[in-house]
């Protein structure tokens, strides 16, 4: 595994168009583990959701992969 590859045991979730929401500060998704709304930029930068280690007790490591489908 390299720094750009997800862990081998990672679960994969495909997001539909309506899974993305837009706020004033950017696009967000709901964390698949705890449901916290998380900025996509934070997922790319930190690899965690906004509820990581807080009250939500989320331990998910998140990975974003962009795929072109035609």
Phi and psi in degrees as a GROMACS rama.xvg file:
@    title "Ramachandran Plot"
@    xaxis  label "Phi"
@    yaxis  label "Psi"
@TYPE xy
-101.242  177.793  UNK-2
-64.8271  -20.8202  UNK-3
-98.7494  1.59407  UNK-4
-103.354  140.39  UNK-5
-70.362  160.254  UNK-6
-59.2527  149.221  UNK-7
-62.2325  -29.8703  UNK-8
-95.1403  16.0536  UNK-9
-69.6017  142.647  UNK-10
-86.7334  143.748  UNK-11
-112.157  132.092  UNK-12
-125.395  122.694  UNK-13
-92.9875  126.105  UNK-14
-92.7987  133.71  UNK-15
-85.4811  170.427  UNK-16
-55.9916  -39.0074  UNK-17
-79.4085  -0.192866  UNK-18
-78.3561  -19.0467  UNK-19
-93.2533  135.596  UNK-20
-121.207  156.284  UNK-21
-117.366  132.384  UNK-22
-117.326  176.863  UNK-23
-60.5965  -30.4464  UNK-24
-95.8594  1.87726  UNK-25
140.157  -172.058  UNK-26
-84.9683  142.635  UNK-27
-129.008  154.423  UNK-28
-127.37  162.28  UNK-29
-92.314  131.591  UNK-30
-59.9107  131.366  UNK-31
-67.9836  -18.6028  UNK-32
-91.0453  -48.6855  UNK-33
-115.248  -11.7732  UNK-34
85.528  1.8485  UNK-35
-66.0367  136.26  UNK-36
-71.771  125.852  UNK-37
-131.17  131.538  UNK-38
-64.5655  136.403  UNK-39
-59.6355  -35.9074  UNK-40
-60.8477  -35.9416  UNK-41
-69.9581  -35.791  UNK-42
-62.7832  -44.1233  UNK-43
-66.4499  -45.6895  UNK-44
-73.2721  -45.0368  UNK-45
-108.619  -22.5183  UNK-46
72.6707  19.5464  UNK-47
-138.905  163.513  UNK-48
-91.0472  172.426  UNK-49
-71.6185  -13.8167  UNK-50
-97.2579  6.30442  UNK-51
-61.0845  123.5  UNK-52
70.4779  1.06223  UNK-53
-95.3664  -152.945  UNK-54
-56.3149  -35.0035  UNK-55
-66.6532  -20.9786  UNK-56
64.9951  28.6314  UNK-57
-74.9734  136.176  UNK-58
-120.478  14.5962  UNK-59
-72.4288  133.492  UNK-60
-96.3653  120.789  UNK-61
-103.695  148.107  UNK-62
-137.183  134.691  UNK-63
-114.111  128.283  UNK-64
-129.258  123.777  UNK-65
-94.1686  130.763  UNK-66
-131.265  134.14  UNK-67
-90.6242  127.126  UNK-68
-124.19  121.004  UNK-69
